[in-house]
Amino acid sequence: MKLNPGFKILSLSLIWLWMSLFALLPLCLILIASLLSHNESHLMMRPFTFINYIQLYNHTYIRIFEKSFMIAGLATFACLLLGYPFAYLIARHQSRFKSVLLLLVIIPFWTSSLIRSYALIAIIKAKGILNAALLSLGIIHQPLSLLFTNDAVIIGLVYNLLPFMILPIMTNVERMDDRLIEAAYDLGSSKLYAFRKIIIPLTMPGIIAGCILVFLPAMTIFYIPDILGGAKSILLGNLIQNQFLIAQNWPMGSAVSIMLTLILISLIMIYAGVNHNQKKRGWL
């Protein structure tokens, strides 16, 4: 069916208008705010300065960046370990239960992640469900201190972000050419070797997409560290929230946001590069 040129132009114009108003314009405003000054009587003021970016090299901010990268990286790695096998099984499943398995992945999106984070407290607290079960089974002899630790934050991040890892990988596995795997088996390849040399490279775009979709929110979600990590767990999301709402230092909060945007652009460029290489090899 041939599209009406007028309808096509109108649709593209509306998309560009929407993106300009709600994506490009706010980003430009944040960039400008990050270059402004701040004092106790003004949220933002001239002159323009790079002092906000220079202050990011302060030891305190560097520690927050390092901790955010570590916790987000561990959460992403855990999501990959848990999500890859599940995504592979769903994609390769041929029975009528495939839609049920996919539904189990999507169901958590039906409930607010804030509510699910609070529900985790009832599971991992000292007198919670997890400790009660482990004590009754004799696995432990005293309750585990999970709540208000970095471990609790990682558990909360994995619990909330796991579907973002599963869905991109599942899409890539479904698009995978089975003939390549069959050819490897015909040539005497073992299952492990075929998995490492064929399946992993073919699903690498999905792995990278899933890692991006998990890693960036893991660094910026501020309520999970607040709820499960307590005052000791300050990540980049908490830093931005505190700069805007508590310290009232909007230029510094904007500078941190711009740094996160640059990280996002870098990750997207890596993803685009992997996709380009896969297309050059004829795997996509």
N, C-alpha and C positions, 0 to 999 in steps of 0.2 A: 504494500500500500504506500503510495507516494504522499508525503506530508505536504500540506499547504505551506508555501514559503512564508506567508504572513504569520501563520500560526507558529512556525519554527522560530522566526525572529522575535515574536512576542514572548514565547516561552524562554528563550535564551536571555532576553532583556530582563524579564522578571527574576530569573536566577541570578544574573549579574547584579541587579539592584538589591536583591536580598543579601547576597554575599558582601556587597559593598557596605550596606548599612549595618549589618549585624556581625561581620567578621573583619573586613578590612578597616573600616572606620574605628571600631574599638581598639584594634591593634595599633593603629596610628596614634590614637589618643594615649594609649599606655606607653608607647615609645616616646612621645613628647613629654609625658609626665615623668618618665624615668630620667630625663635630662634637666628637670627643674630642681630648684632648691626647696628647702623646708626649714621652718622655724616654729616656735611654740604658738605663734599667733596666726600663722598661715599654713594651710595644708600644702599648697604649692605656690611657688613664687619664682620670678626671675632673679638672677641671671641663669642662663643655661650653663650646665656644668656636667662633668663626668665623675663628680665626686661619689655619686651613688654606686657606680660600677667599680670605682677604686676601692670603696669600703667593702665590697664583696670579697676582697682578698684578706679581710680581717680573719684572724684565727677562729673566731666563733662561727662566722658564716661558713668558712671552709669545713669546719667540723660538721655542721648541719648538712652541707652538700655531701660530704663523705658518708655520713650516716644514712642519708636519704638514698644515695646510690646503693649502699650495702643492703639495706632492708628491701628496697625495690628490686634489686638484683636477686636476692634470695627468694623473694616472693615469686618473681618471674620464673626462676629456675624450678621452684616447687610446682608452679602451675604447668610448666612444660613437662615435668616428669609425670604428673598426674593426668594432664590433659591429652598428651600425645597418644598413649595407648587407648584411652577412651574414645578419642576422635577417630582413630584408625578402626576400632571395632565397629563404631556406628556407621562409618562410611562403607565398610566392607560387608556389613550385615545385609542380608538379602530377604529376610523374612518380614512378615507384617509388623513385627515388634520394633522395626527400625524407627517408625514415627513415634512410638512410645519412648524409646531411648532419647530421641531428639527432644521430645517434650520435657523429659526430666532435666535436660540441660537448660531449657528456656524458662521453666517454671520459676526459678529464683528471681527472674526479672519482673514477675508479677507482684513481688513484695518489695517495699522500700528497702534499700541497702542499709539505711539507718536503723530500721526495725530489726533487720537480720543481725546487725552488729550488736545491738542490745541483747538479742536472744543468745548470742555467743557467751555473754556474761554468765547466764544461767548454766551454761555447759562447762566452762573452764574455771569458774571461781573455786575457791578452796572447798566449799561445801556443795559444789555443783554436780551435775550428772556424771561428767567424766571421772572426777575423783571418786565419787561414790561407787561407780562401776569398777574401777581399778582396785579400790580397797576391798570390795566384796569378793573379787576374784583372787585376792591375795598377791596381786602383781606388785603393788606398792604397800608400804606400811605407814606412810604419812602422806597427807595431801600434797600434791604438786603445786608450787607457787607459779602459776602461769599468768594470772591476771595482773595487769599493769607492768608488763615486761615487753621487751622487743619480740619475744616469741609469740606473745598474744597478738601483737600488731601484725606479724607475718601470717599467723593463722587467719586473722580477720581479712587481710588482703587477699589471701588465696581463696578463702571462702566466697568473697564477693566478686572476684575478678576471674575465676576459673573459666566461666563460659566464654569470656573474650579470647581465651587461648584455644578452646575446643573448636569453636565455629570456623575460624579461618583454616585451621589444619584439616578439619573434616572436608571443607570445600576443595582443598588441594588434593586430598586423597581420592575424592570422588572423580576428579579430573585426570587422575593418573592413568597412563596407558599400560594396561595389564600385559600387553605383548612384550614389553621390555623385561618384565619380571619373568615371564614364561621363557623368554629367550635365554635369560641368565641361568634358569634351572636346567634348560636343555644343554647348556654348555658346561654343566657340572658344578655350578655355583651352589654353595650352601645357603640356607635361609639367612643366617647371620651376615654373610658376606653380601648377599643381594640387598639386605636391609641397609647396610652401611653404604654400599656403592651406588645403589639405584633408588631405593625408596626415600632415604634421607635427602639426597640431592633434589629429587623431584618434588618433595614436599617442603623444601627450604623456604620458598616464598611464603607459604602458610605459617611456618615456624617463626619467621622474622616478623610477619604481620601480627601474629599472636603476641610475640614478645613486646612489640611496640604498644599494642593495645593494653597490655598489662603493666608494662614498666612505667609509662608516663602517668597513668592514674595512680599507681602505687606511690609515686613520689609526691603527688599533689593532693590526694584525698586527705583532708584535715580532720574529719570527724572520727575516723577509725583509730588513729593514734590518740586522740583525745579520750575516746571511750574505753579503749582496750589497753592503751599504753600509759595513760596518766600524764602527769606533768613532766615526767622524765623523757617522754618520747616526743621530741620536736623534730618534725620533718619539714620539707620545703613548703608543703601545703599549709602547715601550721605557721611557718615563718611569714608567708604572704598574708595569711589571715591576721596575724598579730600586728604586722606593719600597717595594714589598712584599718583595722577596727580598734586596736588597743593603743599602739604607739602613735596612730594617726600620721604615720610617715608614708604618705602615698607615693612620693618619688622612689623611696627605697623598695616598697612593695612592687612598684612597676618595674624597677630594674631587675628584681628577682624573677618576675613574670617573663620579661624579655629573655633572660638567660634560659628559662625553661622552653621558651619558643624556639630558641636557637638549637637546643638539644633535640626538640621535636623535628625540626627541619633536617638536622644531621641524620636522625634515624630514618626519616622518610627517604633521604637520598641513598642511604645504604639499601633500603628495601627496593628502590627503583633500580639500583645497580645490580642487585641479585636477579631481579626480574629480567633485566636487559641481557644478562649473561645466559640465563636460562633460555631466552628466546633465540639468542645467537646459536646456542647448541641444538636448537630444535626440540627442546623438551617441553615447551609450553605452546 
